[in-house]
Amino acid sequence: MSLQATTSQTVGPYFKIGLQWLNRDNLAGEGVSGEQVTIHGRVLDGDGVPVPDALIEIWQANAHGKYAHPADSQDRPLEKGFLGYGRIPTNKSGAFRFTTIKPGSVPGPDGKEQAPHIVVSIFMRGLLKRLTTRVYFPDSRNAADPILNLVEPSRRSTLIARNAATRPGELEWNVVLQGPEETVFFDLGL
Amino acid sequence: MKNVAGYRAPYPGTQPNHLHPPYVSSIARSPSQPLVRIPYTLSEVTGPSFGPELGSSAIQDLTKQHKGEPLGERIIVSGRVLDENSHPQANTLVEVWQANAAGRYFHEVDQHDAPLDPNFTGCGHVLTDSEGRYRFVTIRPGEYPWRNHHNAWRPAHIHFSLFGPAFSTRLVTQMFFPGDPLLPFDPIFNCTADEKARNHLISVFDWETTVPMHALGYRFDIILRGRDATPMENE
């Protein structure tokens, strides 16, 4: 017997009142090892208009490539105080910004290593179910990443944060919902 | 590391598409390119878990967040969180938010001409217990107008957000009330093709959780995606 998963519905325009208590835009707490990175960007709709009411959630491994989760059975150390979860709403200009630790590489399909990446959920009014995507880093390991290699070469750059021209030391990564620069979103069944 | 077991794909028609033109906001905010199918990896079968330390900050009674009693009809909303394999989802975070009895959200963007209630914020969060149960005491939310189309009104609803065990099980949904005359006209409720799937979003009036002389009970069980038994061959 199998039950049927509950239908998704939009987060709507007023999620702040229920979800802001868990907002987290700095995952790199004191004493957490690894390279600290700050990623900023904007969410843009199909008309190129910034989306001021989007919510971004991130999930990632620590600098050793270990997820704080029982399904990760790798013999790699956990980092005390590093959960790997962030929740960041866009501001009135459709912008978001978070600081974290660059994750280590984690195992992928068929024993191949995945390049360092953060998995991302995006919620907003107008989205009846979330969008899922990934952020990669400027990293030579991207070339062999088994997930990036499933994406048309011309679109892979939408998944890779780049060194920001305007804010040195930060990375820039934008979420473009439609159009020629559209971000690659993944089909995870939901 | 060997390949990991993923999560079940939804039954046809039981989840909305991103683009649903009757819901006008979906037109400029849904992707235009096909989604890229990827295999499940450790990144998608893990996810955040929130421990008992968050449970101590739980808000399960939305009528007790201020000095006075909120206006409106007190209700009890409870249910179980299971996965598709009927396994109870213990210690998973359930977050809710809603309009007040007059149909107004405690949010600066909501300018509906209905009163705010100084005794009602309309948000709560709890961890499910060891059997996957959750329970909130709240006020029945009011219906309210919106600008989707001429004379558009949202049926009464409570927003729900759940995590489950993995990134892949994350769910945001809405709970509705039985007998609401606005349901047939709501493009959000009707975004899902499968009628049975839609109707699962309607809570059930429930004597067993109704407290005599105090509050009516509504049951809303939530099913998160279940894990496949074996890893899929990668396509």
Interface residues (C-beta under 8 A of the other chain):
Chain A: M1 S2 L3 Q4 A5 T6 T7 S8 Q9 T10 V11 G12 P13 Y14 F15 K16 I17 G18 L19 W21 L22 D45 G46 D47 V49 V51 D53 E57 W59 Q60 A61 Y67 A68 H69 A71 D72 Q74 L83 G84 Y85 V106 P107 G108 P109 D110 G111 Q114 H117 V119 S121 F123 M124 R125 G126 L127 L128 K129 R130 L131 T132 R134 I147 L150 V151 R155 L177 Q178 G179 E182 T183 V184 F185 F186 D187 L188 G189 L190
Chain B: M1 K2 N3 V4 G6 Y7 R8 A9 P10 Y11 T14 Q15 P16 N17 H18 H20 Y23 S25 S26 I27 A28 R29 S30 P31 S32 Q33 L35 V36 R37 I38 P39 Y40 T41 L42 S43 E44 V45 T46 G47 P48 S49 S57 L82 D83 E84 N85 S86 E95 V96 W97 Q98 A99 Y105 F106 H107 V109 D110 T121 G122 C123 G124 H125 H159 S161 P165 A166 F167 S168 R170 L171 V172 T173 Q174 I188 F189 C191 T192 K196 A197 R198 H200 L201 I222 I223 L224 R225 G226 N234
